[in-house]
C-alpha cells in the first residue's frame, strides 16, 4: 500500500477540500496503487485508460463515467502535487466530461424521470412528520427543502446563546423578541469557496418545534453523535456517524435522500433567479446544478438556455452520492 508519508503529503495538499472529498481521493489513489503495484507517477495514460475500460478488473467490467471521473479527479490532483501534468491526460479528462458523462447523465436521468415523485409528495411527507410530532424528522425535511442543504449541513446543535458558537460547527440559534431561529452553517462542503452562511427562519411552526426540541434537552438534530470518550477511534466513529446521518435523512425524506429532493426542486424552477438562489443557499455553482441535478439535462437546446449561459465553466462532476456532504 502507499506509504503513510505519501498519504499524509497528499492529504495536506488537499487542504480546503471537504473531508468526504479528501477521503474519496485518498481511496481512489490508494486503489490505483494497489491495482498497478507501482508508484502513481509511473502509471501511464494508456494503462489508466485501460483500467477505466475494465482491463484487469473483475469480469473486465468498465467503470461507469461518474466513477471514472472520481479516479480522474484524484489522479489529476495527485499528479499536480508531484508536478506531473501530461497534456494527453488533460485531453482524456475533457473527453470524459464532454462526452461520456453527458451520455451517462442523460441515460440515468431518463430512467429517473419515470419514477421521481413531485413536490406534493415531499410536502405531504413533511406535514405528516409535523402532525405526528416527529420533531427531528420534520426539522430535517424543512431545512433540507428550504435551504437546499447537503446531508451533513444538518449536523446542527440547538442553542440559545451566541457564546456557544464555534467556527467549525453548525447551529440553530433560538432567539426571542421576535421569535425566530438563526440557521448558522459554518461547516459544509464548499465553505472555503462560499463562506459561512446564516439564514433567518421566522416560520411559526418551525420556530415552535425547534423550541420544543430544545426543551427536551436533546440538542443535536442527529442521534448518536461521536464524543471524545467514544469507544472507537475518531476516524471510524465519524465515518459511521456520517453514514448514519445519510440514512436518517433518506428515511425522513420518504426514501428520497437530499440529492433526489434537489432534483425535484430544480425540475420545478421557473427562471434563472431561482437557480441563483439555490447556488447561494447550498453553495453549489449553477453549472453543476444543471449538469448533476436537472433531470431534463442535457437537452438539445440546453447550451442555448440563458440559465446555462450564465453558469460557471464546467468541471468534472463527482458522483451524486446520497452521502454527499
N, C-alpha and C positions, 0 to 999 in steps of 0.2 A: 504494500500500500504506500501512498505518498507519505513522506516524512512529516513529522509534526511541525518542523521548521517551515517546510514549504506551505503547508496548510495555514500556519499562522501568518506567514507573509501574504498569502492570498486573501485571508480574512481581513488583515489590516488594509490592504489595497482597496477593498470594497467598502471601506468606512463611508457611512452616509446612506448606504442602501438598507432596505428593511431586513429584519432578521430572517424572514422567510426567503427572501431573495438570496441572501448570503448562504443560508443553509442549502438552498436548491443548487446554487452554483458550485458549492463545495462537493455536493453529492454527485453532480454531473461530471465534474473534472476528475473526482476520485474514481468514478466508474470508468471513464476513458482510460485512466492509468491502469486500472485493473484489467480492462479488456485488451489493451495493446501491450501491457507488460514492458513499458519503456517510458522515459520522461515525456511529458506532454509536449514539450517543444520539439521533440523528434518525430511526432506524428505528422505524416504528410497529408496534403489536401486530398489526394486520391484515396488514402487509407481512411480518412474521416468520412468522405462521401460514400465509400463502400460500407462503412459502419452504419450510416444513416439508411442506406438502401437494404440493409439486413445482412451483409456479409459477416459471417462469424457469430451471428445472433441465433437464438433458438428458432429452428424451422426457417432460418433466413428471412425472418419477418421484418420488413422495413418499419422504421419509426413513422408515426403519424406526424404531419407537419408541425403541429404545436409542440410535440415533444422534441422534434428535431431542432426547432427554434430555441428551445431551452439549452440544448447542448451547444448550439452555435453561439448563443449569448455568453455562456460560461467559458467556452474555448476562446472566444474573441477577447473576453476580459482578461483571461489568464495570459494569452499571448501578448496583449498590450502591456501587461505588467512586466513581461520578460522582454519587451521591446521587439517582439516579432510581429510584423504587420504585412503578411503576404497579400499582394493585390488580388491573386486568384481566389483567395478565401473571401475577400470582400465581395467579389463578383458572385460567388456562390451564395453568400449570405443574402445579397439583394435578390437573387433568383428565387430563393425560398420565400422571401417576403412578398415579392411582386407577383409570383405565380402560384406556387404550391399552397401557401397558407390561404390565399383568397379562394382557391378552388375548394379547399377543405372546409373553410368557413361557410361557403355557400351551401355545400352539401349538408353539413351538420345543422345549419340554420333552417334549411328547407324541412328537415326531419323534425326539428324542434317546433316549428310553426304549427305542425299538425296536432301537438299536444299541449302547447303552452296556454295556461288559463289567462283570464283578463283581470283587470284591477278590481272588479266586483268580487272575485274570489278572495283577493288579498284583504279587502276592506271587511268582508263578512267574517273572515277568519280572525281579524284583529278585534272586531266588535264582539265576537264570541269570547275571546280571552278577557275582555273588559267586563262583560256581563257575568262571566263565571268567576270573576275575581282572581284570575291567573295573572297576578300583578306583574311579575317579571316578563312573562311571555308578551303581555300587552305592551310593556315599555320597550322591549326589544323590537317588536313589529313597528311601533310608532317611530322610533328613532331611525331604524333601517329604511323605512318607507319615506320619511320626511327629509332625511339628510343624506340619503343615498350612500350609506356607510358600508364599509367592509366589515367582516365579522368581528375582528378584534378591536375595531373602533368602539365597540360596545363593552369593552373591558373597562367598566367605569365604577367609581365609588360614589355613593350618595353622601354629600357633606352639607354642612350648614355654615361653614366659616372659610373665608379665603386663606386663612392662616394654614389650613390643611393642604393647600395646593402645592404639588411638586411638578417640576418642569417636564418630567418623564412619564406622567400618568394622565389618565382621563377622568373627568368628574361630571356629576350632576350636582350643581350648587343650588340649594334651595334658598330662595330669597323672599322677603316679606315687603309689604307696602310699596308697590303692589305685589301680590303673589305671582311668582314666576320662577322659572328654572333656567339656569345657565348651563348649557351643554358645552363643556370645555374639552377640546381634543388637542392634547399636547403630544400624543404618541399615535401615529398612524403611518401607513406605508410610505407616503410621499411627503412627509412633513418637511424634509430638507429642501424640497422644491417649493411647496405651497405655504409653509409656515404653520404655526399653531392656529387653531380656529376656535371661535366662541360663537355660539348661537343662543338666542333668547327664545325660550318657549313660554308662551302665555296661554296655550290651550288649557282650558279649565280642567278637563278630565285628566290630562297627563299630569298637570301640577298637583292635583288632588291625589292621584295614585302614587306619584313619587313621594309625597309627604307621608302617605300611609305606609309605604315600604320602609321609609326611614324610621318610623315609629316601631317597626318590628325589630329594629337593631340588626337587620340583615342588609348590610350596606353595599355589598358588591352585587352587580347585576348577574354575573355568572357564579355558579356554585363551585366549591372545591378549588378555590384559588390557592396556588402554592404559597407556603410560608417558609420562613428561614429555617424552621425546625422540621422541614419535610423529610420523610424517610429516604426519599430518592435523591439522587444528585440533581442540582438545579436545572441542568440542561434537559434531562429526561422528564423532570416534573413539569417544566414549562411546555415541553413538546406535547405531553399528554394533555395538559390543560388546554392548549390551543386546539388540539383535535376535538376535545370535548366541547369547546365553545362553538366550533363549526357545526357539530352535530346538533347542539342545542338550538342554534339559530335556525337550522333547516327544519327541525321539528316544529318550532314555534311559528314558522312562516308557512305552515301547512305542507311541508315537504319540498318547498321551492329552493331554499337557500338564497343568500343575498345576490348571487350572480344572476339567477333566473328572475328574481324580483326586478333587478335593474333592467334586464332585457324587456320585461313587460312595460316598465315605465318609459323606456326610450322608444318603444314601439308606439306609445301614445302621445309623444311630444308633437307640438304643432308648429313651432318656429325655432329659429336659432337661439333666441334668448333663453329658452328653456334648457337647451343643451349647455349653454354657457353657465347657467345657474347650477347645473349638475356638476360641471367641471369645478366650479368654485367650491361647492359644498363637499364633494367627495375627494377632490384633489386628483383628478384624472383628466388628461387632455381630451379635447373634443375629438381629435382624430382617433384616439384609442377607443373612446366610447362608441364611435361609429363603426370602427372595424371589429371590435370584440363583443359589443353588446346589442347592436342593432340587428335583429334577425332578418331584416329586409336587405342587409348589405351582403355582397355587393350587387347592386342593380346596374343595368347598363347605363343609366343616366347619373350614377352616384357621383362621379367626378365633376359633373356639371352642376350638382346641387350646391347652392350657396352655403349650406351648412358645412359641407366638406371643404369647400374652398377656403373657409375661414379657419380651418383647423391647422394644427401644427404639423411639421414634417413627419412622415411616417417613421416608426421604429418597429422592430420585430416584436410581434405580440408574444407574450408568455401564455402559458396555459391558464384558461379562465377557471381555475380550480375553485370549488366551493370554499376552500380554506385559504383563499387569498386574504392577506391581511394588510 
